[in-house]
Amino acid sequence: MYLIHVRLAAPDGAVPPDDLRDLLLDRLRPGGPIDHVSISRDGTVPPTVGMFVTAPSLVESERIARAAAVRAIAAEPRLRPLTVAHCGAALVGAHFEQLLAGPSGGGRSLPRQDQDSSGS
């Protein structure tokens, strides 16, 4: 499962409806690859939509989330002023911070090219 952020764009003055999450959920296929939808209400207008997508790859998850958002916007008149500005997985900074601090030293998960990795 991948968390895909769908950042929406709106023309000046357009505010998404308060029931944005419900409108999106109503347009999803029951039993489909999107398991959950959340709306970030951090003060940004329009808000970012989080979609939890089950798919074999990140690329496929991003494609599914974008298609679902575009389909919902086209099908719901109150969403039509919105467009998809960006769709992609969020960077999980804590994971990469842990890699940098890990025992491999300096964030390296592979040996340097000039190091012999054969162990001999």
Secondary structure, 3 states (H helix, E strand, C coil): CEEEEEEEECCCCCCCCCCHHHHHHHCCCCCCCEEEEEEECCCCCCCEEEEEECCCCHHHHHHHHHHHHHHHHHHCHHHCCCEEEEEEECCCHHHHHHHHHCCCCCCCCCCCCCCCCCCC
